[in-house]
């Protein structure tokens, strides 16, 4: 399966732009996972962790986010978060 293009953006900057296997997003109606080829979809976010899986079966990298929304399109997944705490 092709990789998913993922971008995480805050009002201040582009936090992450990468091709990954899967991303699990804390949607306001519950968590949802996105793989390459996912149907178009939009959701608001609740405060929580985005889990980024670089490869199938890998341990996820977690980035805490607050507010915002996520959009899945034919270009991939874009998360526009009010705030994201990137690990140092």
C-alpha positions, 0 to 999 in steps of 0.5 A: 500500500502507498504511504499516506502524506501527513501534515500537522500545522499550527497557526505558528508553523508547519510542525510535521510534513511526512509520508507515513503508514497510518495516523490515528486522530482524536476526533470530537466524535471519537478516534479515527485512523487514516491510511492511504486511500481513505475516503474524503472526510472532515472532523473537528478535534478534541484535545488528545494525542495524534498517533503517527505510525511510520510503518505497519506494526511500528510503535507510534510517535505521539504528539499532543494537540489541542483543538482544530480540525482534520481533513482527509483528501486525495492529497492525504491527511492535514491536521490544523491544530490550535496547538501541538506540543512537539517532543524535544 
